[in-house]
Amino acid sequence: MAILVILMSVIFQVIQMSSQAWKSSTQGTSTMQQARAAFERMTRNLSQATLNTYYGYYYASGATMPSYYMRQSELQFICGNGPVNGSTAFLTAANNNAVQVTHGVFFQAPLGDINSTSATDVSSYGALDRLLNACGYFVIYGPDTFRPPFFSSLSNAPQNENRFRLMEYLQPSEDLSIYTSGAIPSAGVTIPLWISNGLPTDFTAAPPASPSPVNVRPLASNIVALIILPEQFFNSSGTNPNPVANESNVSYIPCQSANSYNYDSAYHATPTGTPPTQNAWANQLPPLVKVIMVAIDEPSALRLAAAHTGASSTSPPDLGDLTTSTAALFQDPSKLFTSSSVPEGDLEKFEDVLNAKAGNVAGNTLKLNYSVFQTDVIIRSSKWSQ
């Protein structure tokens, strides 16, 4: 009997350890599969971004006849930390009860999404040449307000825990507001109205507050960073002064200043100077967009939540200062990667944080398991010209 009890205890411990290992492995694999699917959807939609750029007459001040042609567009491609000429992020605690983590990207694309079932809307927007949608991607931290409502009525309902999440903004064709007067600010100081008016006013509400229907949904959980970097090709002689580190034939496109990720196709699109010229980015899509996404697995997310019990949607866990505008990571493209002039790039610094700064729980510093997804997206509609 004593020997049997000992054997049963050993077998039980082995089974329990195996079960925990299998559960942890399954959770990690499931999270990464979800992250990969979200990454593929995001990059696929981004590749379809359009501006429908055309050349039209431009009248100089006081002129009665057209002065010359200029690139024009009624659409907008904008990405980075926020508006190129301002310090405000796309999402703010004051407007959305949530703060933006790292970067965001917003654009229009012919994705063919329509919500209405009315005959009038289907007739008006159902044709392929009219199915233009506003789309965007960004990361926030907070509860899952989109989980099924019946969870709340369960006696053993799983707790609605805070997580980092990759969100998708998709405005259906019948609600498209990009053509509304004043929807695109030319000065690049404020958040465009076609973005701000389409986002929920409270990302922590259940169900989310206005607008209705809700245009935002989570694509994947445990996405802790999203970096968006518009790029152009340049020759090996180095004629472009801002090459991206570790890239032999591409450079980032500085929109306002050389040390900014922010890009706005509508920013200063009006020609200036004598003779008048347009900025390179004016009403143009970047030829390439580098997209980097960092995901952690669910066991790591649980440890992170336990280490930062006071974190909230307006104060996410500290992962190397990802939300502030002063000393935050991913503010200067030239510091993205480690190079001869940059001893440690921002991406490597962030990985150091994930490896060693998960927080102290029960006297132990816990490592976060993570994956980095990275690709260069070719924008199909881009006809880049200097």
C-alpha positions, 0 to 999 in steps of 0.5 A: 500500500505504501509503495502504491501510494508513492507510485501514484503520487509520482505519477500524479505529479508527472501527469500534472506537470505534463498537463501544465506544459501542454496547456502552456504550449497550446496557449502560446501556439494559439496566440502566435497563430492568431497573431500571424493571421492578424499580421497577414490580414493587416499587411494584405489590406495595407497593400491595397491602399489607394489615393486615386491621385490625379493631376489637376489645374492649380491657380496661383494667387490672383491668377485667372488662368491655370498656372500649372498642374499639381498632384491632387487627391480627395483621399489620405494615407497617414501613419506614425505616432500621430499627425505630422505637425502635432504632438497628439496621438491618434488615440488619446485618453481624453477622447477614447479612454485609451492611449495608443501604444506605438504607431497607427496607420489609416488609409482608404482601400477598395476592400468591398465591405458593406454592412447595410442590407437595404436595397438602396444601399446595396444598389448605391454601394454594391458595385465594385467601383464604389466599395471603398472603405476607410481602414486602420490598425493600432494597438491599445491596452484594456479589456475585451469589450467585444467578447460574446454578451452571454459571458456575463450571465455565466456563473463561472464566466472567465474574467475579462482581463486587460490585454494588449490588442491589435485593433482594426478600424474598418468603415463600411462603404455606406458610412464613408466620411472621407469626402465630408468637408473638412475631413482632412486637415491640410496643416497636419496638426489635428487628427483627421475627422474621418478617423476621430469620428469613426473611432469609439469614444470609450474603448473600455465600454461594453458594448463600445460607445458611439459611433454605431455601428461600431467600426472597430474590432480586435484582430489579435490579443497580446500584440505589444508593439506595431511599428509602421515605416514608409520607405522609398528606394534609393541607389547605392551611391547614397544620394538619399541622406536618410537610409534605414539602418541595415537596409542596403537599398531603401530609406525612410521618407521624412514627412515633416522632419528627418527624425520622425515616423509620421507620414501624411499624404495631405500634409502641405500638398499645396506647391510652394516656392519659386518655381512652385514645387510639391513635396515628394509625399504630397498626395502620393503613397509610399512605394514600400511600408515596413511593418513590424509587429511584436507579439507575446504568448498568453502565459507571458501575458498572464505573468505581465498582468500579475506584475502590473496589477495597477495597469489600465487602458490609460496607463498600460504596463511599462514595456520601455516607454511606448506611449509617451512623446519624450523618451519613448521608443520608436520615435526616430527611424534612424534608431530603429535598428542597431548599426555602426552609428547606433550602438543599440537600436530601438527594436533591440532595446525593446527585446531587452525589455521583453527578456528581462523586464516583465516585472517582479512577481514573488521575488522572481524577474520573469521573462516574456516569450515573444515573436517579431513579425516583420515585412516590407509591404509593396503598395500596389497603387503607388506611382512614386515620383520625386 
